[in-house]
Amino acid sequence: MKTVLFNKFLTFLNELEQNKINYQIAHHRDEAVMITVSIVGERWEIEFLDNGDIEVEKFISNGEIQGEESLKELFERETANDPIIEKISVLT
């Protein structure tokens, strides 16, 4: 990581710590380090890329709460296009 980007990275982590915001650090892409931040109703993915860029993606809830029956949807969506994976029903 370039020095300027690394300084931004550390400053960002320090701000999260000072504000008592929980986060996780992950490495999913060769050229980036991701910080995942979860706050009420939102999840933010902040990636610090080796070219100096910072990418931010926000996932914001519409506030709708669903019941247990919606858990089936998780597996149906993920297995619908994959013939290798058998559909799993966790709610039978």
PDB file of N, CA, C and O in Angstrom:
ATOM      1  N   MET A   1       0.845  -1.174   0.000  1.00  0.00           N
ATOM      2  CA  MET A   1       0.000   0.000   0.000  1.00  0.00           C
ATOM      3  C   MET A   1       0.891   1.238   0.000  1.00  0.00           C
ATOM      4  O   MET A   1       1.873   1.312   0.738  1.00  0.00           O
ATOM      5  N   LYS A   2       0.536   2.196  -0.829  1.00  0.00           N
ATOM      6  CA  LYS A   2       1.298   3.433  -0.883  1.00  0.00           C
ATOM      7  C   LYS A   2       1.153   4.174   0.440  1.00  0.00           C
ATOM      8  O   LYS A   2       0.151   4.019   1.139  1.00  0.00           O
ATOM      9  N   THR A   3       2.157   4.982   0.781  1.00  0.00           N
ATOM     10  CA  THR A   3       2.185   5.664   2.080  1.00  0.00           C
ATOM     11  C   THR A   3       0.952   6.526   2.318  1.00  0.00           C
ATOM     12  O   THR A   3       0.368   6.470   3.401  1.00  0.00           O
ATOM     13  N   VAL A   4       0.541   7.322   1.333  1.00  0.00           N
ATOM     14  CA  VAL A   4      -0.626   8.194   1.506  1.00  0.00           C
ATOM     15  C   VAL A   4      -1.879   7.357   1.760  1.00  0.00           C
ATOM     16  O   VAL A   4      -2.660   7.652   2.664  1.00  0.00           O
ATOM     17  N   LEU A   5      -2.061   6.316   0.958  1.00  0.00           N
ATOM     18  CA  LEU A   5      -3.225   5.449   1.140  1.00  0.00           C
ATOM     19  C   LEU A   5      -3.170   4.736   2.487  1.00  0.00           C
ATOM     20  O   LEU A   5      -4.185   4.610   3.171  1.00  0.00           O
ATOM     21  N   PHE A   6      -1.990   4.273   2.862  1.00  0.00           N
ATOM     22  CA  PHE A   6      -1.851   3.595   4.149  1.00  0.00           C
ATOM     23  C   PHE A   6      -2.188   4.551   5.293  1.00  0.00           C
ATOM     24  O   PHE A   6      -2.814   4.144   6.271  1.00  0.00           O
ATOM     25  N   ASN A   7      -1.782   5.806   5.182  1.00  0.00           N
ATOM     26  CA  ASN A   7      -2.119   6.797   6.206  1.00  0.00           C
ATOM     27  C   ASN A   7      -3.630   7.016   6.274  1.00  0.00           C
ATOM     28  O   ASN A   7      -4.189   7.137   7.364  1.00  0.00           O
ATOM     29  N   LYS A   8      -4.292   7.067   5.119  1.00  0.00           N
ATOM     30  CA  LYS A   8      -5.756   7.200   5.095  1.00  0.00           C
ATOM     31  C   LYS A   8      -6.412   5.981   5.747  1.00  0.00           C
ATOM     32  O   LYS A   8      -7.374   6.104   6.506  1.00  0.00           O
ATOM     33  N   PHE A   9      -5.872   4.809   5.434  1.00  0.00           N
ATOM     34  CA  PHE A   9      -6.371   3.555   5.996  1.00  0.00           C
ATOM     35  C   PHE A   9      -6.284   3.580   7.524  1.00  0.00           C
ATOM     36  O   PHE A   9      -7.262   3.283   8.210  1.00  0.00           O
ATOM     37  N   LEU A  10      -5.125   3.932   8.047  1.00  0.00           N
ATOM     38  CA  LEU A  10      -4.941   3.977   9.500  1.00  0.00           C
ATOM     39  C   LEU A  10      -5.786   5.063  10.151  1.00  0.00           C
ATOM     40  O   LEU A  10      -6.340   4.855  11.231  1.00  0.00           O
ATOM     41  N   THR A  11      -5.888   6.211   9.506  1.00  0.00           N
ATOM     42  CA  THR A  11      -6.724   7.289  10.036  1.00  0.00           C
ATOM     43  C   THR A  11      -8.175   6.840  10.125  1.00  0.00           C
ATOM     44  O   THR A  11      -8.859   7.103  11.114  1.00  0.00           O
ATOM     45  N   PHE A  12      -8.643   6.154   9.068  1.00  0.00           N
ATOM     46  CA  PHE A  12     -10.017   5.646   9.057  1.00  0.00           C
ATOM     47  C   PHE A  12     -10.243   4.649  10.183  1.00  0.00           C
ATOM     48  O   PHE A  12     -11.254   4.723  10.883  1.00  0.00           O
ATOM     49  N   LEU A  13      -9.307   3.709  10.366  1.00  0.00           N
ATOM     50  CA  LEU A  13      -9.439   2.729  11.452  1.00  0.00           C
ATOM     51  C   LEU A  13      -9.459   3.422  12.809  1.00  0.00           C
ATOM     52  O   LEU A  13     -10.249   3.060  13.681  1.00  0.00           O
ATOM     53  N   ASN A  14      -8.604   4.402  12.989  1.00  0.00           N
ATOM     54  CA  ASN A  14      -8.566   5.140  14.251  1.00  0.00           C
ATOM     55  C   ASN A  14      -9.877   5.878  14.505  1.00  0.00           C
ATOM     56  O   ASN A  14     -10.348   5.931  15.641  1.00  0.00           O
ATOM     57  N   GLU A  15     -10.470   6.450  13.455  1.00  0.00           N
ATOM     58  CA  GLU A  15     -11.764   7.124  13.617  1.00  0.00           C
ATOM     59  C   GLU A  15     -12.856   6.144  14.016  1.00  0.00           C
ATOM     60  O   GLU A  15     -13.688   6.446  14.871  1.00  0.00           O
ATOM     61  N   LEU A  16     -12.850   4.966  13.391  1.00  0.00           N
ATOM     62  CA  LEU A  16     -13.819   3.940  13.785  1.00  0.00           C
ATOM     63  C   LEU A  16     -13.655   3.586  15.258  1.00  0.00           C
ATOM     64  O   LEU A  16     -14.638   3.501  15.994  1.00  0.00           O
ATOM     65  N   GLU A  17     -12.428   3.384  15.679  1.00  0.00           N
ATOM     66  CA  GLU A  17     -12.145   3.041  17.080  1.00  0.00           C
ATOM     67  C   GLU A  17     -12.604   4.162  18.017  1.00  0.00           C
ATOM     68  O   GLU A  17     -13.267   3.899  19.021  1.00  0.00           O
ATOM     69  N   GLN A  18     -12.255   5.400  17.694  1.00  0.00           N
ATOM     70  CA  GLN A  18     -12.619   6.537  18.547  1.00  0.00           C
ATOM     71  C   GLN A  18     -14.130   6.696  18.676  1.00  0.00           C
ATOM     72  O   GLN A  18     -14.633   7.116  19.718  1.00  0.00           O
ATOM     73  N   ASN A  19     -14.843   6.361  17.617  1.00  0.00           N
ATOM     74  CA  ASN A  19     -16.298   6.476  17.633  1.00  0.00           C
ATOM     75  C   ASN A  19     -16.991   5.188  18.073  1.00  0.00           C
ATOM     76  O   ASN A  19     -18.217   5.078  18.032  1.00  0.00           O
ATOM     77  N   LYS A  20     -16.176   4.212  18.497  1.00  0.00           N
ATOM     78  CA  LYS A  20     -16.682   2.927  18.990  1.00  0.00           C
ATOM     79  C   LYS A  20     -17.609   2.251  17.976  1.00  0.00           C
ATOM     80  O   LYS A  20     -18.663   1.722  18.329  1.00  0.00           O
ATOM     81  N   ILE A  21     -17.188   2.284  16.707  1.00  0.00           N
ATOM     82  CA  ILE A  21     -17.933   1.639  15.633  1.00  0.00           C
ATOM     83  C   ILE A  21     -17.266   0.306  15.335  1.00  0.00           C
ATOM     84  O   ILE A  21     -16.074   0.256  15.032  1.00  0.00           O
ATOM     85  N   ASN A  22     -18.032  -0.772  15.419  1.00  0.00           N
ATOM     86  CA  ASN A  22     -17.496  -2.101  15.159  1.00  0.00           C
ATOM     87  C   ASN A  22     -17.220  -2.278  13.670  1.00  0.00           C
ATOM     88  O   ASN A  22     -17.963  -1.781  12.824  1.00  0.00           O
ATOM     89  N   TYR A  23     -16.147  -2.988  13.367  1.00  0.00           N
ATOM     90  CA  TYR A  23     -15.775  -3.226  11.981  1.00  0.00           C
ATOM     91  C   TYR A  23     -15.017  -4.541  11.874  1.00  0.00           C
ATOM     92  O   TYR A  23     -14.560  -5.107  12.867  1.00  0.00           O
ATOM     93  N   GLN A  24     -14.900  -5.004  10.637  1.00  0.00           N
ATOM     94  CA  GLN A  24     -14.099  -6.185  10.342  1.00  0.00           C
ATOM     95  C   GLN A  24     -13.216  -5.861   9.154  1.00  0.00           C
ATOM     96  O   GLN A  24     -13.620  -5.130   8.250  1.00  0.00           O
ATOM     97  N   ILE A  25     -12.014  -6.403   9.158  1.00  0.00           N
ATOM     98  CA  ILE A  25     -11.091  -6.232   8.049  1.00  0.00           C
ATOM     99  C   ILE A  25     -11.044  -7.542   7.271  1.00  0.00           C
ATOM    100  O   ILE A  25     -10.933  -8.619   7.856  1.00  0.00           O
ATOM    101  N   ALA A  26     -11.130  -7.438   5.941  1.00  0.00           N
ATOM    102  CA  ALA A  26     -11.111  -8.630   5.091  1.00  0.00           C
ATOM    103  C   ALA A  26     -10.263  -8.365   3.852  1.00  0.00           C
ATOM    104  O   ALA A  26      -9.982  -7.221   3.494  1.00  0.00           O
ATOM    105  N   HIS A  27      -9.869  -9.454   3.217  1.00  0.00           N
ATOM    106  CA  HIS A  27      -9.057  -9.362   1.989  1.00  0.00           C
ATOM    107  C   HIS A  27      -9.666 -10.304   0.963  1.00  0.00           C
ATOM    108  O   HIS A  27      -9.389 -11.503   0.974  1.00  0.00           O
ATOM    109  N   HIS A  28     -10.514  -9.753   0.055  1.00  0.00           N
ATOM    110  CA  HIS A  28     -11.212 -10.567  -0.939  1.00  0.00           C
ATOM    111  C   HIS A  28     -10.661 -10.380  -2.346  1.00  0.00           C
ATOM    112  O   HIS A  28     -10.858 -11.234  -3.210  1.00  0.00           O
ATOM    113  N   ARG A  29      -9.976  -9.275  -2.576  1.00  0.00           N
ATOM    114  CA  ARG A  29      -9.416  -8.970  -3.893  1.00  0.00           C
ATOM    115  C   ARG A  29      -7.910  -8.761  -3.740  1.00  0.00           C
ATOM    116  O   ARG A  29      -7.455  -8.197  -2.745  1.00  0.00           O
ATOM    117  N   ASP A  30      -7.155  -9.211  -4.714  1.00  0.00           N
ATOM    118  CA  ASP A  30      -5.695  -9.100  -4.635  1.00  0.00           C
ATOM    119  C   ASP A  30      -5.236  -7.671  -4.413  1.00  0.00           C
ATOM    120  O   ASP A  30      -4.240  -7.432  -3.731  1.00  0.00           O
ATOM    121  N   GLU A  31      -5.958  -6.726  -4.984  1.00  0.00           N
ATOM    122  CA  GLU A  31      -5.515  -5.334  -4.966  1.00  0.00           C
ATOM    123  C   GLU A  31      -6.206  -4.472  -3.909  1.00  0.00           C
ATOM    124  O   GLU A  31      -6.135  -3.245  -3.977  1.00  0.00           O
ATOM    125  N   ALA A  32      -6.875  -5.096  -2.930  1.00  0.00           N
ATOM    126  CA  ALA A  32      -7.645  -4.285  -1.991  1.00  0.00           C
ATOM    127  C   ALA A  32      -7.729  -4.912  -0.605  1.00  0.00           C
ATOM    128  O   ALA A  32      -7.592  -6.122  -0.426  1.00  0.00           O
ATOM    129  N   VAL A  33      -7.962  -4.032   0.368  1.00  0.00           N
ATOM    130  CA  VAL A  33      -8.292  -4.439   1.731  1.00  0.00           C
ATOM    131  C   VAL A  33      -9.666  -3.846   2.015  1.00  0.00           C
ATOM    132  O   VAL A  33      -9.903  -2.664   1.764  1.00  0.00           O
ATOM    133  N   MET A  34     -10.575  -4.673   2.543  1.00  0.00           N
ATOM    134  CA  MET A  34     -11.937  -4.224   2.801  1.00  0.00           C
ATOM    135  C   MET A  34     -12.191  -4.062   4.296  1.00  0.00           C
ATOM    136  O   MET A  34     -11.784  -4.888   5.112  1.00  0.00           O
ATOM    137  N   ILE A  35     -12.872  -2.979   4.621  1.00  0.00           N
ATOM    138  CA  ILE A  35     -13.378  -2.761   5.974  1.00  0.00           C
ATOM    139  C   ILE A  35     -14.889  -2.851   5.866  1.00  0.00           C
ATOM    140  O   ILE A  35     -15.504  -2.118   5.091  1.00  0.00           O
ATOM    141  N   THR A  36     -15.494  -3.750   6.642  1.00  0.00           N
ATOM    142  CA  THR A  36     -16.950  -3.879   6.677  1.00  0.00           C
ATOM    143  C   THR A  36     -17.440  -3.274   7.985  1.00  0.00           C
ATOM    144  O   THR A  36     -17.001  -3.658   9.070  1.00  0.00           O
ATOM    145  N   VAL A  37     -18.351  -2.331   7.863  1.00  0.00           N
ATOM    146  CA  VAL A  37     -18.911  -1.638   9.015  1.00  0.00           C
ATOM    147  C   VAL A  37     -20.408  -1.914   9.046  1.00  0.00           C
ATOM    148  O   VAL A  37     -21.094  -1.745   8.038  1.00  0.00           O
ATOM    149  N   SER A  38     -20.913  -2.335  10.191  1.00  0.00           N
ATOM    150  CA  SER A  38     -22.346  -2.561  10.344  1.00  0.00           C
ATOM    151  C   SER A  38     -22.887  -1.609  11.394  1.00  0.00           C
ATOM    152  O   SER A  38     -22.436  -1.595  12.539  1.00  0.00           O
ATOM    153  N   ILE A  39     -23.861  -0.814  10.978  1.00  0.00           N
ATOM    154  CA  ILE A  39     -24.576   0.050  11.914  1.00  0.00           C
ATOM    155  C   ILE A  39     -26.053  -0.286  11.752  1.00  0.00           C
ATOM    156  O   ILE A  39     -26.418  -1.010  10.826  1.00  0.00           O
ATOM    157  N   VAL A  40     -26.889   0.212  12.612  1.00  0.00           N
ATOM    158  CA  VAL A  40     -28.310  -0.150  12.595  1.00  0.00           C
ATOM    159  C   VAL A  40     -28.909   0.122  11.214  1.00  0.00           C
ATOM    160  O   VAL A  40     -28.921   1.256  10.735  1.00  0.00           O
ATOM    161  N   GLY A  41     -29.400  -0.943  10.593  1.00  0.00           N
ATOM    162  CA  GLY A  41     -30.062  -0.834   9.307  1.00  0.00           C
ATOM    163  C   GLY A  41     -29.148  -0.675   8.108  1.00  0.00           C
ATOM    164  O   GLY A  41     -29.635  -0.522   6.988  1.00  0.00           O
ATOM    165  N   GLU A  42     -27.837  -0.707   8.309  1.00  0.00           N
ATOM    166  CA  GLU A  42     -26.909  -0.505   7.201  1.00  0.00           C
ATOM    167  C   GLU A  42     -25.661  -1.359   7.344  1.00  0.00           C
ATOM    168  O   GLU A  42     -25.218  -1.679   8.447  1.00  0.00           O
ATOM    169  N   ARG A  43     -25.107  -1.719   6.183  1.00  0.00           N
ATOM    170  CA  ARG A  43     -23.789  -2.337   6.151  1.00  0.00           C
ATOM    171  C   ARG A  43     -22.987  -1.599   5.090  1.00  0.00           C
ATOM    172  O   ARG A  43     -23.458  -1.404   3.969  1.00  0.00           O
ATOM    173  N   TRP A  44     -21.788  -1.194   5.442  1.00  0.00           N
ATOM    174  CA  TRP A  44     -20.913  -0.472   4.523  1.00  0.00           C
ATOM    175  C   TRP A  44     -19.696  -1.338   4.227  1.00  0.00           C
ATOM    176  O   TRP A  44     -19.117  -1.939   5.132  1.00  0.00           O
ATOM    177  N   GLU A  45     -19.312  -1.400   2.952  1.00  0.00           N
ATOM    178  CA  GLU A  45     -18.081  -2.061   2.551  1.00  0.00           C
ATOM    179  C   GLU A  45     -17.164  -0.990   1.977  1.00  0.00           C
ATOM    180  O   GLU A  45     -17.465  -0.394   0.942  1.00  0.00           O
ATOM    181  N   ILE A  46     -16.055  -0.752   2.648  1.00  0.00           N
ATOM    182  CA  ILE A  46     -15.106   0.268   2.233  1.00  0.00           C
ATOM    183  C   ILE A  46     -13.825  -0.441   1.823  1.00  0.00           C
ATOM    184  O   ILE A  46     -13.207  -1.138   2.628  1.00  0.00           O
ATOM    185  N   GLU A  47     -13.425  -0.257   0.555  1.00  0.00           N
ATOM    186  CA  GLU A  47     -12.223  -0.924   0.073  1.00  0.00           C
ATOM    187  C   GLU A  47     -11.135   0.103  -0.235  1.00  0.00           C
ATOM    188  O   GLU A  47     -11.367   1.097  -0.923  1.00  0.00           O
ATOM    189  N   PHE A  48      -9.961  -0.164   0.286  1.00  0.00           N
ATOM    190  CA  PHE A  48      -8.767   0.633   0.022  1.00  0.00           C
ATOM    191  C   PHE A  48      -7.956  -0.126  -1.027  1.00  0.00           C
ATOM    192  O   PHE A  48      -7.413  -1.194  -0.742  1.00  0.00           O
ATOM    193  N   LEU A  49      -7.876   0.429  -2.247  1.00  0.00           N
ATOM    194  CA  LEU A  49      -7.220  -0.240  -3.359  1.00  0.00           C
ATOM    195  C   LEU A  49      -5.763   0.202  -3.494  1.00  0.00           C
ATOM    196  O   LEU A  49      -5.400   1.324  -3.140  1.00  0.00           O
ATOM    197  N   ASP A  50      -4.947  -0.699  -4.009  1.00  0.00           N
ATOM    198  CA  ASP A  50      -3.515  -0.412  -4.111  1.00  0.00           C
ATOM    199  C   ASP A  50      -3.182   0.702  -5.104  1.00  0.00           C
ATOM    200  O   ASP A  50      -2.053   1.192  -5.113  1.00  0.00           O
ATOM    201  N   ASN A  51      -4.139   1.112  -5.941  1.00  0.00           N
ATOM    202  CA  ASN A  51      -3.894   2.226  -6.862  1.00  0.00           C
ATOM    203  C   ASN A  51      -4.199   3.580  -6.224  1.00  0.00           C
ATOM    204  O   ASN A  51      -4.086   4.619  -6.875  1.00  0.00           O
ATOM    205  N   GLY A  52      -4.592   3.565  -4.930  1.00  0.00           N
ATOM    206  CA  GLY A  52      -4.879   4.798  -4.210  1.00  0.00           C
ATOM    207  C   GLY A  52      -6.350   5.132  -4.095  1.00  0.00           C
ATOM    208  O   GLY A  52      -6.724   6.032  -3.343  1.00  0.00           O
ATOM    209  N   ASP A  53      -7.196   4.416  -4.833  1.00  0.00           N
ATOM    210  CA  ASP A  53      -8.632   4.670  -4.779  1.00  0.00           C
ATOM    211  C   ASP A  53      -9.251   4.078  -3.518  1.00  0.00           C
ATOM    212  O   ASP A  53      -8.725   3.135  -2.926  1.00  0.00           O
ATOM    213  N   ILE A  54     -10.370   4.651  -3.130  1.00  0.00           N
ATOM    214  CA  ILE A  54     -11.180   4.122  -2.042  1.00  0.00           C
ATOM    215  C   ILE A  54     -12.586   3.954  -2.601  1.00  0.00           C
ATOM    216  O   ILE A  54     -13.173   4.902  -3.122  1.00  0.00           O
ATOM    217  N   GLU A  55     -13.124   2.737  -2.489  1.00  0.00           N
ATOM    218  CA  GLU A  55     -14.477   2.450  -2.969  1.00  0.00           C
ATOM    219  C   GLU A  55     -15.384   2.185  -1.774  1.00  0.00           C
ATOM    220  O   GLU A  55     -15.005   1.495  -0.827  1.00  0.00           O
ATOM    221  N   VAL A  56     -16.595   2.750  -1.836  1.00  0.00           N
ATOM    222  CA  VAL A  56     -17.566   2.580  -0.752  1.00  0.00           C
ATOM    223  C   VAL A  56     -18.864   2.053  -1.352  1.00  0.00           C
ATOM    224  O   VAL A  56     -19.409   2.633  -2.292  1.00  0.00           O
ATOM    225  N   GLU A  57     -19.350   0.950  -0.800  1.00  0.00           N
ATOM    226  CA  GLU A  57     -20.645   0.413  -1.200  1.00  0.00           C
ATOM    227  C   GLU A  57     -21.498   0.312   0.057  1.00  0.00           C
ATOM    228  O   GLU A  57     -21.067  -0.234   1.072  1.00  0.00           O
ATOM    229  N   LYS A  58     -22.736   0.855  -0.024  1.00  0.00           N
ATOM    230  CA  LYS A  58     -23.639   0.861   1.123  1.00  0.00           C
ATOM    231  C   LYS A  58     -24.828  -0.036   0.845  1.00  0.00           C
ATOM    232  O   LYS A  58     -25.404  -0.003  -0.242  1.00  0.00           O
ATOM    233  N   PHE A  59     -25.189  -0.834   1.831  1.00  0.00           N
ATOM    234  CA  PHE A  59     -26.372  -1.681   1.780  1.00  0.00           C
ATOM    235  C   PHE A  59     -27.304  -1.170   2.868  1.00  0.00           C
ATOM    236  O   PHE A  59     -27.012  -1.295   4.057  1.00  0.00           O
ATOM    237  N   ILE A  60     -28.424  -0.595   2.456  1.00  0.00           N
ATOM    238  CA  ILE A  60     -29.311   0.069   3.403  1.00  0.00           C
ATOM    239  C   ILE A  60     -30.659  -0.649   3.440  1.00  0.00           C
ATOM    240  O   ILE A  60     -31.277  -0.889   2.403  1.00  0.00           O
ATOM    241  N   SER A  61     -31.097  -0.983   4.635  1.00  0.00           N
ATOM    242  CA  SER A  61     -32.369  -1.676   4.837  1.00  0.00           C
ATOM    243  C   SER A  61     -33.531  -0.723   4.583  1.00  0.00           C
ATOM    244  O   SER A  61     -33.437   0.480   4.828  1.00  0.00           O
ATOM    245  N   ASN A  62     -34.623  -1.286   4.088  1.00  0.00           N
ATOM    246  CA  ASN A  62     -35.838  -0.485   3.935  1.00  0.00           C
ATOM    247  C   ASN A  62     -36.660  -0.471   5.223  1.00  0.00           C
ATOM    248  O   ASN A  62     -37.734   0.127   5.276  1.00  0.00           O
ATOM    249  N   GLY A  63     -36.153  -1.128   6.250  1.00  0.00           N
ATOM    250  CA  GLY A  63     -36.827  -1.147   7.537  1.00  0.00           C
ATOM    251  C   GLY A  63     -37.881  -2.229   7.689  1.00  0.00           C
ATOM    252  O   GLY A  63     -38.481  -2.370   8.754  1.00  0.00           O
ATOM    253  N   GLU A  64     -38.107  -2.992   6.630  1.00  0.00           N
ATOM    254  CA  GLU A  64     -39.102  -4.053   6.662  1.00  0.00           C
ATOM    255  C   GLU A  64     -38.542  -5.268   7.395  1.00  0.00           C
ATOM    256  O   GLU A  64     -37.469  -5.767   7.055  1.00  0.00           O
ATOM    257  N   ILE A  65     -39.264  -5.732   8.388  1.00  0.00           N
ATOM    258  CA  ILE A  65     -38.863  -6.910   9.154  1.00  0.00           C
ATOM    259  C   ILE A  65     -39.671  -8.102   8.654  1.00  0.00           C
ATOM    260  O   ILE A  65     -40.891  -8.022   8.517  1.00  0.00           O
ATOM    261  N   GLN A  66     -38.976  -9.215   8.379  1.00  0.00           N
ATOM    262  CA  GLN A  66     -39.655 -10.410   7.899  1.00  0.00           C
ATOM    263  C   GLN A  66     -39.519 -11.517   8.924  1.00  0.00           C
ATOM    264  O   GLN A  66     -38.682 -11.451   9.825  1.00  0.00           O
ATOM    265  N   GLY A  67     -40.351 -12.534   8.777  1.00  0.00           N
ATOM    266  CA  GLY A  67     -40.358 -13.655   9.703  1.00  0.00           C
ATOM    267  C   GLY A  67     -39.462 -14.790   9.251  1.00  0.00           C
ATOM    268  O   GLY A  67     -38.776 -14.701   8.232  1.00  0.00           O
ATOM    269  N   GLU A  68     -39.483 -15.845  10.023  1.00  0.00           N
ATOM    270  CA  GLU A  68     -38.660 -17.030   9.794  1.00  0.00           C
ATOM    271  C   GLU A  68     -38.872 -17.632   8.409  1.00  0.00           C
ATOM    272  O   GLU A  68     -37.947 -18.201   7.829  1.00  0.00           O
ATOM    273  N   GLU A  69     -40.075 -17.509   7.886  1.00  0.00           N
ATOM    274  CA  GLU A  69     -40.382 -18.098   6.586  1.00  0.00           C
ATOM    275  C   GLU A  69     -39.491 -17.537   5.469  1.00  0.00           C
ATOM    276  O   GLU A  69     -39.305 -18.192   4.444  1.00  0.00           O
ATOM    277  N   SER A  70     -38.959 -16.369   5.652  1.00  0.00           N
ATOM    278  CA  SER A  70     -38.122 -15.765   4.613  1.00  0.00           C
ATOM    279  C   SER A  70     -36.734 -16.407   4.526  1.00  0.00           C
ATOM    280  O   SER A  70     -36.012 -16.163   3.559  1.00  0.00           O
ATOM    281  N   LEU A  71     -36.350 -17.216   5.506  1.00  0.00           N
ATOM    282  CA  LEU A  71     -35.033 -17.866   5.471  1.00  0.00           C
ATOM    283  C   LEU A  71     -34.884 -18.808   4.290  1.00  0.00           C
ATOM    284  O   LEU A  71     -33.782 -18.989   3.771  1.00  0.00           O
ATOM    285  N   LYS A  72     -35.998 -19.415   3.858  1.00  0.00           N
ATOM    286  CA  LYS A  72     -35.967 -20.312   2.701  1.00  0.00           C
ATOM    287  C   LYS A  72     -35.454 -19.586   1.465  1.00  0.00           C
ATOM    288  O   LYS A  72     -34.748 -20.164   0.639  1.00  0.00           O
ATOM    289  N   GLU A  73     -35.810 -18.336   1.351  1.00  0.00           N
ATOM    290  CA  GLU A  73     -35.427 -17.536   0.189  1.00  0.00           C
ATOM    291  C   GLU A  73     -33.904 -17.462   0.032  1.00  0.00           C
ATOM    292  O   GLU A  73     -33.398 -17.443  -1.090  1.00  0.00           O
ATOM    293  N   LEU A  74     -33.187 -17.421   1.132  1.00  0.00           N
ATOM    294  CA  LEU A  74     -31.727 -17.364   1.096  1.00  0.00           C
ATOM    295  C   LEU A  74     -31.163 -18.533   0.305  1.00  0.00           C
ATOM    296  O   LEU A  74     -30.324 -18.342  -0.576  1.00  0.00           O
ATOM    297  N   PHE A  75     -31.614 -19.734   0.611  1.00  0.00           N
ATOM    298  CA  PHE A  75     -31.102 -20.923  -0.052  1.00  0.00           C
ATOM    299  C   PHE A  75     -31.655 -21.068  -1.465  1.00  0.00           C
ATOM    300  O   PHE A  75     -30.956 -21.534  -2.364  1.00  0.00           O
ATOM    301  N   GLU A  76     -32.903 -20.672  -1.658  1.00  0.00           N
ATOM    302  CA  GLU A  76     -33.491 -20.766  -2.993  1.00  0.00           C
ATOM    303  C   GLU A  76     -32.757 -19.867  -3.977  1.00  0.00           C
ATOM    304  O   GLU A  76     -32.490 -20.279  -5.106  1.00  0.00           O
ATOM    305  N   ARG A  77     -32.431 -18.665  -3.574  1.00  0.00           N
ATOM    306  CA  ARG A  77     -31.715 -17.737  -4.455  1.00  0.00           C
ATOM    307  C   ARG A  77     -30.319 -18.237  -4.776  1.00  0.00           C
ATOM    308  O   ARG A  77     -29.886 -18.158  -5.926  1.00  0.00           O
ATOM    309  N   GLU A  78     -29.622 -18.738  -3.802  1.00  0.00           N
ATOM    310  CA  GLU A  78     -28.234 -19.141  -3.993  1.00  0.00           C
ATOM    311  C   GLU A  78     -28.084 -20.463  -4.731  1.00  0.00           C
ATOM    312  O   GLU A  78     -27.039 -20.714  -5.332  1.00  0.00           O
ATOM    313  N   THR A  79     -29.102 -21.312  -4.701  1.00  0.00           N
ATOM    314  CA  THR A  79     -28.975 -22.620  -5.346  1.00  0.00           C
ATOM    315  C   THR A  79     -29.756 -22.720  -6.648  1.00  0.00           C
ATOM    316  O   THR A  79     -29.607 -23.707  -7.369  1.00  0.00           O
ATOM    317  N   ALA A  80     -30.573 -21.742  -6.971  1.00  0.00           N
ATOM    318  CA  ALA A  80     -31.433 -21.803  -8.153  1.00  0.00           C
ATOM    319  C   ALA A  80     -30.645 -21.976  -9.446  1.00  0.00           C
ATOM    320  O   ALA A  80     -31.104 -22.675 -10.350  1.00  0.00           O
ATOM    321  N   ASN A  81     -29.495 -21.368  -9.555  1.00  0.00           N
ATOM    322  CA  ASN A  81     -28.720 -21.411 -10.795  1.00  0.00           C
ATOM    323  C   ASN A  81     -27.524 -22.352 -10.716  1.00  0.00           C
ATOM    324  O   ASN A  81     -26.683 -22.351 -11.616  1.00  0.00           O
ATOM    325  N   ASP A  82     -27.433 -23.141  -9.677  1.00  0.00           N
ATOM    326  CA  ASP A  82     -26.292 -24.039  -9.507  1.00  0.00           C
ATOM    327  C   ASP A  82     -26.785 -25.478  -9.436  1.00  0.00           C
ATOM    328  O   ASP A  82     -27.289 -25.899  -8.394  1.00  0.00           O
ATOM    329  N   PRO A  83     -26.652 -26.246 -10.519  1.00  0.00           N
ATOM    330  CA  PRO A  83     -27.179 -27.614 -10.526  1.00  0.00           C
ATOM    331  C   PRO A  83     -26.429 -28.556  -9.595  1.00  0.00           C
ATOM    332  O   PRO A  83     -26.942 -29.627  -9.271  1.00  0.00           O
ATOM    333  N   ILE A  84     -25.232 -28.186  -9.158  1.00  0.00           N
ATOM    334  CA  ILE A  84     -24.445 -29.061  -8.294  1.00  0.00           C
ATOM    335  C   ILE A  84     -24.984 -29.064  -6.869  1.00  0.00           C
ATOM    336  O   ILE A  84     -24.953 -30.086  -6.182  1.00  0.00           O
ATOM    337  N   ILE A  85     -25.475 -27.916  -6.437  1.00  0.00           N
ATOM    338  CA  ILE A  85     -25.947 -27.787  -5.057  1.00  0.00           C
ATOM    339  C   ILE A  85     -27.411 -28.197  -4.973  1.00  0.00           C
ATOM    340  O   ILE A  85     -28.248 -27.682  -5.713  1.00  0.00           O
ATOM    341  N   GLU A  86     -27.712 -29.107  -4.087  1.00  0.00           N
ATOM    342  CA  GLU A  86     -29.097 -29.502  -3.870  1.00  0.00           C
ATOM    343  C   GLU A  86     -29.778 -28.435  -3.025  1.00  0.00           C
ATOM    344  O   GLU A  86     -29.181 -27.865  -2.111  1.00  0.00           O
ATOM    345  N   LYS A  87     -31.029 -28.180  -3.348  1.00  0.00           N
ATOM    346  CA  LYS A  87     -31.772 -27.208  -2.557  1.00  0.00           C
ATOM    347  C   LYS A  87     -31.972 -27.764  -1.145  1.00  0.00           C
ATOM    348  O   LYS A  87     -32.281 -28.941  -0.957  1.00  0.00           O
ATOM    349  N   ILE A  88     -31.789 -26.902  -0.185  1.00  0.00           N
ATOM    350  CA  ILE A  88     -31.900 -27.292   1.211  1.00  0.00           C
ATOM    351  C   ILE A  88     -33.097 -26.589   1.816  1.00  0.00           C
ATOM    352  O   ILE A  88     -33.272 -25.385   1.631  1.00  0.00           O
ATOM    353  N   SER A  89     -33.903 -27.313   2.520  1.00  0.00           N
ATOM    354  CA  SER A  89     -35.016 -26.695   3.207  1.00  0.00           C
ATOM    355  C   SER A  89     -34.747 -26.760   4.703  1.00  0.00           C
ATOM    356  O   SER A  89     -34.773 -27.834   5.304  1.00  0.00           O
ATOM    357  N   VAL A  90     -34.491 -25.605   5.294  1.00  0.00           N
ATOM    358  CA  VAL A  90     -34.189 -25.565   6.732  1.00  0.00           C
ATOM    359  C   VAL A  90     -35.446 -25.465   7.567  1.00  0.00           C
ATOM    360  O   VAL A  90     -35.391 -25.539   8.795  1.00  0.00           O
ATOM    361  N   LEU A  91     -36.573 -25.297   6.909  1.00  0.00           N
ATOM    362  CA  LEU A  91     -37.796 -25.052   7.672  1.00  0.00           C
ATOM    363  C   LEU A  91     -38.827 -26.159   7.506  1.00  0.00           C
ATOM    364  O   LEU A  91     -40.025 -25.901   7.627  1.00  0.00           O
ATOM    365  N   THR A  92     -38.392 -27.386   7.234  1.00  0.00           N
ATOM    366  CA  THR A  92     -39.355 -28.475   7.059  1.00  0.00           C
ATOM    367  C   THR A  92     -39.705 -29.093   8.381  1.00  0.00           C
ATOM    368  O   THR A  92     -40.504 -30.028   8.433  1.00  0.00           O
TER     369      THR A  92
END
